[in-house]
Amino acid sequence: MTEGVRVSGSLRNRLATTLIGGAAVLAILLFFVVRSYAAQIAQQGQDSILGASVTSILDAASVRDGRVEVDFPYASFSMLGTESDDRIFYAIYQDDKLLSGYEGMPAIDPKVGGESSYRTAEFQDTPVRLAAASRMLVGADLRAQLTVSVAQTQDSLSGTLNRISRNVAMFGAGFFLLVVLLAFWATSAAIGPLARLTTSVARRGPQDLRPVTSPVPSEMVPLVTSLNNLMARLDQSLGRSEDFIAEAAHRVRTPLATVRSHAEATLQRVDREENRQAMRSMIRAIDESSRAAGQLLDHAMITFRADHLDRQDLDLVDLVQDLAVRLGPIADMRDVDLQVDAPVAVPITGDAILLQNAIRNIVDNALKYAPRESVVHIAVTTFPSPRVTVRDEGPGFPVGEISGLSGRFTRGSNADGIIGSGLGLTIAQDVAAAHGGALTLGNHPKGGACVIFSF
Amino acid sequence: MKFLLIEDNYDLAQAICARMQLDGHVIDHAGTIADAIAFSDSGEYDLILLDVMLPDGDGRDFLRRHRAGKLTTPIIVLTARSQVSDRISLLDLGADDYVTKPFDHAELEARCRAVLRRNAGTAQTVTRVGNVAFDPVAGVLTVGETAVSLRNKELRLLEVLFNAPGQIFPKQKLVDRLFSYDDDVSENAIEVYIGRLRKHLEGSQLQISTHRGLGYRLDHD
C-alpha cells in the first residue's frame, strides 16, 4: 500500500550505490598507485644495471701512450641481457668526440664525479633508457673528459609492467567484487531492522495500537518514538470516539428503551383500537430506528475491519453452536426450532467477530421470516468448501429479486410487516467477500429461503 | 422469581419493574453500583439485570466483582452498545446474556427464561394448584402423573393466567403480552393456544373458561 506516499529514491539503493561507487574509485586508484610504484621499482632495477654497465666501461678506460684506450669487459653488456632480447646501444665520447659506438645517441648531461645520470628518450624511433657518466682521465701528456653513455630498449620492462598491471587489475577487480558483495550484505543488514519494524507494524490487527517494544538500532529510536507517540495519540482519540459513541448510544437508546417500555405498559391499559394501533406503530418505529442504528454501526465496523482481518484459527461448528445458544431465546419467542446439523469440528481461519456478525444476521433473517412453530435448519459442512447453510420454512425469496437482495438497504417485496434495515445480507455478503468466500441466496425445493455462506 | 434490576434511568427502571410485576415476579431496583452491592449482599436473587453505564461506575466492574466473588446468580446485561465486540466482551466478563436497548419485553423475558433454564437447580420454581404442577422455567406442566413440555407461547399464556387466577383477560391483552410487535398476529392465534392449553389441562382441577365478549379466565374447581 504505497498509494499516496511520495517515493524519493531508496535508502537501499543509495547505500549500495555509495558503497559500490566508493569501491570502484578505490579499486581504480589502487590500480594506478600500485602500477606506478611497480614501474618506478622496475625502472630503478634497469637504471642500476645500466649504471653498473656505464661504470664498468668507464673503469676499463685508461690512457696509454697519450691515447685513450677503452678495453671494456664482455660483462659490461652481458649484464644487460634480458629475456626479451632488448637492444643495447652505447657511445663513448672523448671531450664530446665520439670515440666508439652509435652516432646520434640522445644527449644527456652526465653528473660530475662518476655518478650516473639517467633519462628516457627516443632513439631510432624506439623508447630507450639512457644512462651516462663521465670521468676525467689524466695521463702524462693527456687530459681528457671521457663520457660513456649506454642505452637499452624497454621491451622487457614494459613486459614486466604489463604483467604487473594485469595482476594488479585482477586484484583490483577481485577487491571490487568482494566490496560489492559486502555492500549488498551491509545494505541488507542496515535495512533489516527497518524491514522488521515495517512487518511488525503491518501485521498488526486493526485494534492493535500498542507501542513498538521490540529493540531497534539507536538511529531508528527517533522514528520509533514518534511512531509510538502517534499511535498513543491515535489510541487516545479512538478511545475518545469510542467513548463518545458509547455515550451517545447510551443517551439515545436509554430514553428510547424507556419510551418503548412505557408504550408496552400503556398498551396493556388502553382499550380503544385506534389508540392501541398508535401505540403499536410507535413501538415498531422505535424498533426500526434502533435496529437500523445498530446495523449501520455494524456495517461501518465491518467495512473497517474487512481491510484488516483479524485472522484466527476457529472452529466453525463452535461458532455456529454458540450462536444457536445466543439466538435460542429469539427462536423460542416464535416457537421456532433451531436445528444445528454439524460434524465434530470444521477448522477455519477468519475474523471471529465478523463471522459471528455475518452468520447471526443470516440466522436472524431466517428466524424473522420463519413461520410460527416451524424449523430453521443450520447445517455446517466441509464439502466442497467449509460452509454454513441456513434454511427456513418461510415464504422464500421473491423469485426475480434474489440477485439484488444483498444490496444495501434492499429488502424483499414480501418483507412487509417485518422489521429490518436491509443491511443484514449486505453485512453477510461483505464478510464472505472479505474471507474470499461467497454468499449464495436461493430457495429450497421444498420451500423456504436457503442461504449459503461459503469460504 | 426474584429479580434485581440495576439501572440508573428511573423511568426505564419503573417501566421494567411494572412489567416484571405484571408477570408475577418480585423485583428490587438499585440505581447505583453501591446500592446494587448492598442489595445483592443482603438478598438472594434468581437473576440480576444490569445496566452498563451507571452514575458511580461501570456496570462491567460490578460484573467482574460479582464473578470474582464466586457468586453464581446469573446476570443479564442491558446495554446501549450494540456492537458485536462490546457484546462479546460482556460475555467474556461473565455475563450470562445481554439485551440491547431498546428491547422487546418479550425478548427480555425469553432471555431470562433461557438463562434460568441453563442455571437450573438454583431456584424452586414449581407452582402447585390441586393436582397440577407448573414449572414456568423448565416449561413443564404436570397434570396428575403426566408431564407435558409446553411450547413457548403456551407456556407464556399459562403463566399469565396462572399469575392472576380468577381474572378475566381479553384476547387483545393476551396478544400484547405474548407476542412481539414485529409479529402480525390475529386474535385467532390466542384461540389456538387456549385450545391447546385446555387439552393439556384435561383431567385437572383447573380449566380455562370463555367469557363471551370479555375474554378468558383460569378457574379452579
Interface residues (C-beta under 8 A of the other chain):
Chain A: I245 A246 E247 A249 H250 V252 R253 T254 P255 L256 A257 T258 V259 R260 S261 H262 E264 A265 L267 Q268 R276 R280 I283 R284 I286 D287 S290 A293 G294 L297 D298 M301 R326 G328 P329 I330 D332 M333 R334 D335 I353 Q356 N357 R360 K368 R372 E373 G417 I418 I419
Chain B: N9 D11 L12 A15 I16 A18 R19 L22 V52 M53 L78 A80 R81 S82 Q83 V84 S85 D86 I88 D97 T100 K101 P102 F103 D104 H105 A106 E107 A110 R111 R113 A114 R151 N152 K153 Q172 K173 D176 R177 S180 Y181 D182 D183 D184 A189
